[in-house]
Amino acid sequence: MSEKVQYHVIVYGKVQGVFFRAETSRSAQKLNITGWVRNLANGNVEAVIEGDESDIQKMIQWLKKGSPLSSVSKIDLQKSPSCSNFTSFKITG
């Protein structure tokens, strides 16, 4: 089992009103990722994802593409120094 890591992610583009959060949650659960996702007032989406590095890399690739109706222009990633040990993945905000 690889080391558990956490990333803070901001997703830019057409990512609200296009089922982005629901699809993110579905993908996270499939990949055994915990954390949360929420809409931001400026139209972007923020997420914290936590899991094994290999699963996190798959999740990051998914976030770069997004849901079928979304149009992701870029994502900002910041690796966290520690993990929060979330028990599930939630849609918040």
The first five atom37 places (N, CA, C, CB, O) and aatype in JSON, in Angstrom:
{
  "aatype": [12, 15, 6, 11, 19, 5, 18, 8, 19, 9, 19, 18, 7, 11, 19, 5, 7, 19, 13, 13, 1, 0, 6, 16, 15, 1, 15, 0, 5, 11, 10, 2, 9, 16, 7, 17, 19, 1, 2, 10, 0, 2, 7, 2, 19, 6, 0, 19, 9, 6, 7, 3, 6, 15, 3, 9, 5, 11, 12, 9, 5, 17, 10, 11, 11, 7, 15, 14, 10, 15, 15, 19, 15, 11, 9, 3, 10, 5, 11, 15, 14, 15, 4, 15, 2, 13, 16, 15, 13, 11, 9, 16, 7],
  "atom_mask": [
    [1, 1, 1, 1, 1],
    [1, 1, 1, 1, 1],
    [1, 1, 1, 1, 1],
    [1, 1, 1, 1, 1],
    [1, 1, 1, 1, 1],
    [1, 1, 1, 1, 1],
    [1, 1, 1, 1, 1],
    [1, 1, 1, 1, 1],
    [1, 1, 1, 1, 1],
    [1, 1, 1, 1, 1],
    [1, 1, 1, 1, 1],
    [1, 1, 1, 1, 1],
    [1, 1, 1, 0, 1],
    [1, 1, 1, 1, 1],
    [1, 1, 1, 1, 1],
    [1, 1, 1, 1, 1],
    [1, 1, 1, 0, 1],
    [1, 1, 1, 1, 1],
    [1, 1, 1, 1, 1],
    [1, 1, 1, 1, 1],
    [1, 1, 1, 1, 1],
    [1, 1, 1, 1, 1],
    [1, 1, 1, 1, 1],
    [1, 1, 1, 1, 1],
    [1, 1, 1, 1, 1],
    [1, 1, 1, 1, 1],
    [1, 1, 1, 1, 1],
    [1, 1, 1, 1, 1],
    [1, 1, 1, 1, 1],
    [1, 1, 1, 1, 1],
    [1, 1, 1, 1, 1],
    [1, 1, 1, 1, 1],
    [1, 1, 1, 1, 1],
    [1, 1, 1, 1, 1],
    [1, 1, 1, 0, 1],
    [1, 1, 1, 1, 1],
    [1, 1, 1, 1, 1],
    [1, 1, 1, 1, 1],
    [1, 1, 1, 1, 1],
    [1, 1, 1, 1, 1],
    [1, 1, 1, 1, 1],
    [1, 1, 1, 1, 1],
    [1, 1, 1, 0, 1],
    [1, 1, 1, 1, 1],
    [1, 1, 1, 1, 1],
    [1, 1, 1, 1, 1],
    [1, 1, 1, 1, 1],
    [1, 1, 1, 1, 1],
    [1, 1, 1, 1, 1],
    [1, 1, 1, 1, 1],
    [1, 1, 1, 0, 1],
    [1, 1, 1, 1, 1],
    [1, 1, 1, 1, 1],
    [1, 1, 1, 1, 1],
    [1, 1, 1, 1, 1],
    [1, 1, 1, 1, 1],
    [1, 1, 1, 1, 1],
    [1, 1, 1, 1, 1],
    [1, 1, 1, 1, 1],
    [1, 1, 1, 1, 1],
    [1, 1, 1, 1, 1],
    [1, 1, 1, 1, 1],
    [1, 1, 1, 1, 1],
    [1, 1, 1, 1, 1],
    [1, 1, 1, 1, 1],
    [1, 1, 1, 0, 1],
    [1, 1, 1, 1, 1],
    [1, 1, 1, 1, 1],
    [1, 1, 1, 1, 1],
    [1, 1, 1, 1, 1],
    [1, 1, 1, 1, 1],
    [1, 1, 1, 1, 1],
    [1, 1, 1, 1, 1],
    [1, 1, 1, 1, 1],
    [1, 1, 1, 1, 1],
    [1, 1, 1, 1, 1],
    [1, 1, 1, 1, 1],
    [1, 1, 1, 1, 1],
    [1, 1, 1, 1, 1],
    [1, 1, 1, 1, 1],
    [1, 1, 1, 1, 1],
    [1, 1, 1, 1, 1],
    [1, 1, 1, 1, 1],
    [1, 1, 1, 1, 1],
    [1, 1, 1, 1, 1],
    [1, 1, 1, 1, 1],
    [1, 1, 1, 1, 1],
    [1, 1, 1, 1, 1],
    [1, 1, 1, 1, 1],
    [1, 1, 1, 1, 1],
    [1, 1, 1, 1, 1],
    [1, 1, 1, 1, 1],
    [1, 1, 1, 0, 1]
  ],
  "atom_positions": [
    [[0.85, -1.19, 0.0], [0.0, 0.0, 0.0], [0.89, 1.25, 0.0], [-0.97, 0.0, 1.24], [1.83, 1.35, 0.79]],
    [[0.6, 2.17, -0.87], [1.43, 3.37, -0.95], [1.03, 4.37, 0.13], [1.33, 4.01, -2.34], [0.02, 4.21, 0.82]],
    [[1.83, 5.39, 0.25], [1.62, 6.41, 1.27], [0.38, 7.24, 0.99], [2.85, 7.31, 1.37], [0.1, 7.59, -0.16]],
    [[-0.36, 7.55, 2.03], [-1.55, 8.39, 1.91], [-1.12, 9.85, 1.78], [-2.51, 8.2, 3.12], [-0.26, 10.32, 2.54]],
    [[-1.71, 10.56, 0.82], [-1.39, 11.97, 0.59], [-2.68, 12.78, 0.48], [-0.53, 12.14, -0.69], [-3.76, 12.23, 0.26]],
    [[-2.53, 14.1, 0.63], [-3.68, 14.98, 0.5], [-3.31, 16.16, -0.4], [-4.17, 15.48, 1.9], [-2.21, 16.71, -0.3]],
    [[-4.25, 16.53, -1.27], [-4.08, 17.7, -2.14], [-5.26, 18.63, -1.99], [-3.91, 17.28, -3.6], [-6.4, 18.19, -1.84]],
    [[-4.96, 19.93, -2.03], [-5.99, 20.96, -2.13], [-6.04, 21.35, -3.6], [-5.68, 22.21, -1.18], [-5.0, 21.62, -4.2]],
    [[-7.23, 21.37, -4.17], [-7.39, 21.58, -5.61], [-8.39, 22.7, -5.88], [-7.84, 20.28, -6.31], [-9.45, 22.76, -5.25]],
    [[-8.06, 23.58, -6.8], [-9.02, 24.55, -7.33], [-9.17, 24.25, -8.82], [-8.56, 26.05, -7.08], [-8.18, 24.17, -9.54]],
    [[-10.41, 24.08, -9.26], [-10.7, 23.77, -10.66], [-11.35, 24.99, -11.3], [-11.62, 22.49, -10.79], [-12.34, 25.52, -10.79]],
    [[-10.78, 25.44, -12.42], [-11.26, 26.63, -13.12], [-11.95, 26.22, -14.42], [-10.08, 27.6, -13.42], [-11.67, 25.16, -14.99]],
    [[-12.86, 27.07, -14.87], [-13.56, 26.82, -16.13], [-15.06, 26.79, -15.91], [0.0, 0.0, 0.0], [-15.57, 27.34, -14.94]],
    [[-15.76, 26.14, -16.83], [-17.21, 25.98, -16.68], [-17.43, 24.72, -15.83], [-17.94, 25.87, -18.1], [-17.58, 23.62, -16.36]],
    [[-17.46, 24.92, -14.51], [-17.5, 23.78, -13.6], [-18.65, 23.87, -12.59], [-16.19, 23.67, -12.87], [-18.72, 23.07, -11.65]],
    [[-19.54, 24.83, -12.78], [-20.72, 24.91, -11.91], [-21.97, 24.77, -12.78], [-20.75, 26.24, -11.1], [-22.01, 25.28, -13.91]],
    [[-22.98, 24.08, -12.24], [-24.22, 23.86, -12.99], [-24.07, 22.79, -14.06], [0.0, 0.0, 0.0], [-24.9, 22.7, -14.96]],
    [[-23.01, 21.98, -13.97], [-22.75, 20.95, -14.98], [-22.49, 19.58, -14.31], [-21.55, 21.35, -15.87], [-21.81, 18.72, -14.88]],
    [[-23.04, 19.42, -13.11], [-22.9, 18.16, -12.34], [-21.45, 17.83, -11.99], [-23.49, 17.01, -13.12], [-21.11, 16.67, -11.77]],
    [[-20.6, 18.87, -11.93], [-19.18, 18.64, -11.65], [-18.97, 18.03, -10.27], [-18.41, 19.95, -11.77], [-18.21, 17.07, -10.12]],
    [[-19.64, 18.59, -9.25], [-19.46, 18.07, -7.89], [-19.97, 16.64, -7.75], [-20.17, 18.97, -6.89], [-19.31, 15.81, -7.12]],
    [[-21.12, 16.36, -8.33], [-21.67, 15.0, -8.24], [-20.77, 13.99, -8.93], [-23.07, 14.96, -8.86], [-20.54, 12.9, -8.4]],
    [[-20.27, 14.35, -10.11], [-19.38, 13.45, -10.84], [-18.04, 13.31, -10.13], [-19.16, 13.96, -12.28], [-17.44, 12.23, -10.13]],
    [[-17.56, 14.39, -9.51], [-16.32, 14.33, -8.73], [-16.49, 13.36, -7.57], [-15.92, 15.73, -8.2], [-15.61, 12.54, -7.31]],
    [[-17.62, 13.46, -6.88], [-17.9, 12.57, -5.75], [-17.96, 11.11, -6.21], [-19.23, 12.96, -5.08], [-17.41, 10.22, -5.56]],
    [[-18.62, 10.88, -7.33], [-18.74, 9.51, -7.87], [-17.35, 8.95, -8.22], [-19.67, 9.49, -9.12], [-17.04, 7.81, -7.89]],
    [[-16.54, 9.76, -8.88], [-15.19, 9.32, -9.25], [-14.33, 9.07, -8.02], [-14.52, 10.37, -10.15], [-13.59, 8.1, -7.96]],
    [[-14.43, 9.96, -7.03], [-13.65, 9.8, -5.8], [-14.0, 8.49, -5.1], [-13.89, 10.99, -4.85], [-13.12, 7.77, -4.64]],
    [[-15.29, 8.19, -5.03], [-15.71, 6.95, -4.37], [-15.2, 5.73, -5.12], [-17.25, 6.9, -4.25], [-14.78, 4.75, -4.5]],
    [[-15.23, 5.77, -6.44], [-14.71, 4.67, -7.25], [-13.22, 4.44, -7.0], [-14.95, 4.93, -8.73], [-12.75, 3.31, -6.99]],
    [[-12.49, 5.55, -6.79], [-11.04, 5.48, -6.62], [-10.61, 5.38, -5.15], [-10.39, 6.69, -7.25], [-9.42, 5.41, -4.85]],
    [[-11.58, 5.26, -4.25], [-11.26, 5.14, -2.82], [-10.62, 6.43, -2.28], [-10.32, 3.95, -2.59], [-9.75, 6.37, -1.41]],
    [[-11.06, 7.57, -2.8], [-10.57, 8.88, -2.37], [-11.54, 9.45, -1.34], [-10.41, 9.85, -3.58], [-12.75, 9.35, -1.5]],
    [[-10.99, 10.05, -0.28], [-11.83, 10.73, 0.7], [-11.57, 12.23, 0.61], [-11.56, 10.21, 2.14], [-10.6, 12.67, -0.01]],
    [[-12.45, 13.02, 1.23], [-12.3, 14.47, 1.24], [-13.62, 15.16, 0.97], [0.0, 0.0, 0.0], [-14.67, 14.7, 1.41]],
    [[-13.56, 16.27, 0.23], [-14.78, 17.03, -0.06], [-14.6, 17.88, -1.31], [-15.17, 17.92, 1.14], [-13.49, 18.1, -1.79]],
    [[-15.75, 18.36, -1.83], [-15.77, 19.25, -2.99], [-16.87, 20.27, -2.77], [-15.98, 18.45, -4.33], [-17.92, 19.94, -2.22]],
    [[-16.64, 21.51, -3.21], [-17.67, 22.54, -3.08], [-17.51, 23.6, -4.17], [-17.61, 23.19, -1.69], [-16.43, 23.78, -4.72]],
    [[-18.63, 24.29, -4.46], [-18.6, 25.42, -5.37], [-18.06, 26.64, -4.64], [-20.01, 25.71, -5.95], [-18.29, 26.8, -3.44]],
    [[-17.35, 27.49, -5.36], [-16.89, 28.76, -4.82], [-17.71, 29.89, -5.43], [-15.37, 28.97, -5.1], [-18.25, 29.74, -6.53]],
    [[-17.82, 31.0, -4.72], [-18.62, 32.13, -5.18], [-18.14, 32.68, -6.51], [-18.6, 33.24, -4.14], [-18.93, 33.26, -7.26]],
    [[-16.85, 32.51, -6.83], [-16.3, 33.06, -8.08], [-16.51, 32.15, -9.29], [-14.82, 33.32, -7.9], [-16.01, 32.45, -10.38]],
    [[-17.24, 31.05, -9.12], [-17.53, 30.16, -10.26], [-16.61, 28.96, -10.37], [0.0, 0.0, 0.0], [-16.85, 28.07, -11.18]],
    [[-15.56, 28.92, -9.56], [-14.64, 27.78, -9.56], [-15.13, 26.72, -8.58], [-13.21, 28.23, -9.2], [-16.11, 26.92, -7.85]],
    [[-14.45, 25.59, -8.58], [-14.76, 24.51, -7.64], [-13.5, 24.22, -6.83], [-15.26, 23.22, -8.4], [-12.39, 24.19, -7.37]],
    [[-13.68, 24.01, -5.53], [-12.58, 23.7, -4.62], [-12.78, 22.29, -4.1], [-12.51, 24.73, -3.45], [-13.91, 21.86, -3.84]],
    [[-11.68, 21.56, -3.95], [-11.75, 20.21, -3.4], [-10.52, 19.92, -2.55], [-11.89, 19.17, -4.53], [-9.45, 20.49, -2.77]],
    [[-10.7, 19.03, -1.6], [-9.59, 18.44, -0.88], [-9.72, 16.94, -1.09], [-9.59, 18.83, 0.66], [-10.75, 16.34, -0.76]],
    [[-8.68, 16.33, -1.65], [-8.71, 14.9, -1.95], [-7.59, 14.2, -1.2], [-8.58, 14.64, -3.48], [-6.47, 14.7, -1.1]],
    [[-7.92, 13.04, -0.66], [-6.96, 12.31, 0.15], [-7.04, 10.83, -0.18], [-7.22, 12.55, 1.66], [-8.13, 10.28, -0.33]],
    [[-5.88, 10.2, -0.29], [-5.84, 8.78, -0.58], [-4.43, 8.35, -0.94], [0.0, 0.0, 0.0], [-3.47, 9.1, -0.76]],
    [[-4.32, 7.13, -1.46], [-3.02, 6.63, -1.91], [-2.56, 7.45, -3.11], [-3.1, 5.11, -2.28], [-3.38, 7.85, -3.94]],
    [[-1.27, 7.7, -3.2], [-0.71, 8.54, -4.26], [-1.16, 8.08, -5.65], [0.8, 8.53, -4.19], [-1.5, 8.92, -6.49]],
    [[-1.16, 6.78, -5.91], [-1.54, 6.3, -7.25], [-3.01, 6.61, -7.55], [-1.29, 4.78, -7.36], [-3.34, 6.99, -8.68]],
    [[-3.89, 6.47, -6.56], [-5.31, 6.8, -6.75], [-5.5, 8.3, -6.9], [-6.16, 6.27, -5.56], [-6.32, 8.76, -7.7]],
    [[-4.74, 9.07, -6.12], [-4.81, 10.53, -6.2], [-4.41, 11.0, -7.61], [-3.9, 11.19, -5.13], [-5.05, 11.9, -8.17]],
    [[-3.38, 10.4, -8.18], [-2.95, 10.78, -9.53], [-4.05, 10.5, -10.55], [-1.66, 10.04, -9.92], [-4.24, 11.29, -11.47]],
    [[-4.77, 9.39, -10.39], [-5.91, 9.09, -11.28], [-7.01, 10.12, -11.09], [-6.46, 7.66, -11.01], [-7.64, 10.55, -12.06]],
    [[-7.25, 10.53, -9.84], [-8.29, 11.52, -9.54], [-7.91, 12.87, -10.15], [-8.49, 11.65, -8.02], [-8.77, 13.58, -10.68]],
    [[-6.64, 13.23, -10.06], [-6.18, 14.49, -10.64], [-6.4, 14.49, -12.16], [-4.68, 14.73, -10.31], [-6.82, 15.49, -12.73]],
    [[-6.11, 13.37, -12.8], [-6.37, 13.26, -14.25], [-7.84, 13.43, -14.54], [-5.87, 11.9, -14.78], [-8.21, 14.08, -15.53]],
    [[-8.71, 12.85, -13.69], [-10.16, 13.01, -13.88], [-10.54, 14.48, -13.73], [-10.95, 12.14, -12.87], [-11.3, 15.01, -14.54]],
    [[-10.01, 15.15, -12.7], [-10.35, 16.56, -12.45], [-9.92, 17.46, -13.6], [-9.68, 17.03, -11.16], [-10.58, 18.46, -13.87]],
    [[-8.84, 17.11, -14.29], [-8.38, 17.91, -15.44], [-9.36, 17.81, -16.6], [-6.99, 17.44, -15.89], [-9.46, 18.74, -17.4]],
    [[-10.08, 16.69, -16.69], [-11.09, 16.5, -17.75], [-12.45, 16.99, -17.3], [-11.16, 15.03, -18.15], [-13.13, 17.72, -18.01]],
    [[-12.84, 16.56, -16.08], [-14.12, 16.97, -15.53], [-15.29, 16.14, -16.0], [0.0, 0.0, 0.0], [-15.12, 15.13, -16.69]],
    [[-16.48, 16.58, -15.62], [-17.72, 15.89, -15.99], [-18.01, 16.13, -17.47], [-18.91, 16.38, -15.11], [-17.46, 17.05, -18.07]],
    [[-18.88, 15.3, -18.05], [-19.16, 15.43, -19.49], [-19.6, 16.83, -19.93], [-20.22, 14.44, -19.88], [-19.26, 17.26, -21.04]],
    [[-20.35, 17.55, -19.1], [-20.85, 18.87, -19.48], [-19.93, 20.01, -19.08], [-22.2, 19.09, -18.86], [-20.16, 21.16, -19.47]],
    [[-18.89, 19.71, -18.33], [-17.99, 20.77, -17.86], [-16.92, 21.08, -18.89], [-17.33, 20.37, -16.54], [-16.72, 20.33, -19.85]],
    [[-16.24, 22.2, -18.67], [-15.11, 22.58, -19.51], [-14.03, 23.13, -18.57], [-15.54, 23.64, -20.61], [-14.07, 24.3, -18.18]],
    [[-13.07, 22.29, -18.23], [-12.01, 22.68, -17.3], [-10.92, 23.43, -18.05], [-11.43, 21.44, -16.58], [-10.36, 22.91, -19.02]],
    [[-10.61, 24.64, -17.59], [-9.55, 25.41, -18.25], [-8.2, 25.17, -17.57], [-9.89, 26.91, -18.22], [-7.17, 25.14, -18.25]],
    [[-8.19, 25.0, -16.26], [-6.95, 24.66, -15.55], [-7.28, 24.21, -14.14], [-5.97, 25.86, -15.53], [-8.38, 24.44, -13.64]],
    [[-6.31, 23.56, -13.49], [-6.45, 23.24, -12.08], [-5.18, 23.65, -11.35], [-6.76, 21.73, -11.87], [-4.07, 23.53, -11.88]],
    [[-5.37, 24.14, -10.14], [-4.24, 24.44, -9.25], [-4.18, 23.34, -8.21], [-4.39, 25.85, -8.59], [-5.2, 23.0, -7.6]],
    [[-3.0, 22.78, -8.0], [-2.8, 21.71, -7.02], [-1.81, 22.16, -5.96], [-2.3, 20.42, -7.71], [-0.78, 22.76, -6.26]],
    [[-2.13, 21.85, -4.73], [-1.19, 22.1, -3.66], [-1.19, 20.89, -2.73], [-1.54, 23.41, -2.88], [-2.21, 20.55, -2.13]],
    [[-0.03, 20.24, -2.63], [0.08, 19.07, -1.75], [0.12, 19.54, -0.31], [1.35, 18.24, -2.1], [0.87, 20.45, 0.04]],
    [[-0.69, 18.92, 0.53], [-0.75, 19.27, 1.94], [0.34, 18.54, 2.71], [-2.13, 18.94, 2.54], [0.7, 17.41, 2.36]],
    [[0.88, 19.17, 3.76], [1.94, 18.52, 4.53], [1.44, 17.36, 5.38], [2.61, 19.54, 5.42], [2.23, 16.51, 5.79]],
    [[0.14, 17.32, 5.64], [-0.41, 16.23, 6.45], [-1.77, 15.83, 5.93], [-0.5, 16.64, 7.93], [-2.34, 16.51, 5.08]],
    [[-2.3, 14.72, 6.44], [-3.61, 14.22, 6.03], [-4.64, 14.48, 7.13], [-3.54, 12.72, 5.7], [-4.29, 14.57, 8.31]],
    [[-5.88, 14.6, 6.73], [-6.97, 14.86, 7.68], [-7.67, 13.57, 8.1], [-7.97, 15.82, 7.08], [-8.49, 13.58, 9.02]],
    [[-7.34, 12.47, 7.43], [-7.99, 11.17, 7.71], [-9.5, 11.24, 7.61], [-7.59, 10.69, 9.09], [-10.22, 10.79, 8.51]],
    [[-9.98, 11.79, 6.5], [-11.42, 11.8, 6.22], [-11.91, 10.36, 6.14], [-11.73, 12.57, 4.89], [-11.14, 9.45, 5.81]],
    [[-13.18, 10.15, 6.43], [-13.73, 8.8, 6.36], [-14.59, 8.58, 5.12], [-14.55, 8.51, 7.6], [-14.95, 7.45, 4.81]],
    [[-14.92, 9.67, 4.4], [-15.75, 9.55, 3.2], [-15.47, 10.75, 2.3], [-17.28, 9.47, 3.56], [-14.62, 11.59, 2.61]],
    [[-16.19, 10.82, 1.18], [-16.08, 11.98, 0.29], [-17.43, 12.68, 0.28], [-15.66, 11.56, -1.17], [-18.46, 12.05, 0.04]],
    [[-17.43, 13.98, 0.55], [-18.67, 14.73, 0.68], [-18.72, 15.91, -0.28], [-18.84, 15.22, 2.1], [-17.7, 16.49, -0.64]],
    [[-19.94, 16.26, -0.68], [-20.21, 17.51, -1.39], [-20.64, 18.5, -0.31], [-21.32, 17.33, -2.53], [-21.61, 18.26, 0.41]],
    [[-19.92, 19.61, -0.2], [-20.23, 20.59, 0.84], [-20.53, 21.95, 0.23], [-19.07, 20.7, 1.84], [-20.51, 22.12, -0.99]],
    [[-20.81, 22.91, 1.09], [-20.97, 24.3, 0.66], [-22.3, 24.62, 0.05], [0.0, 0.0, 0.0], [-22.53, 25.77, -0.34]]
  ]
}
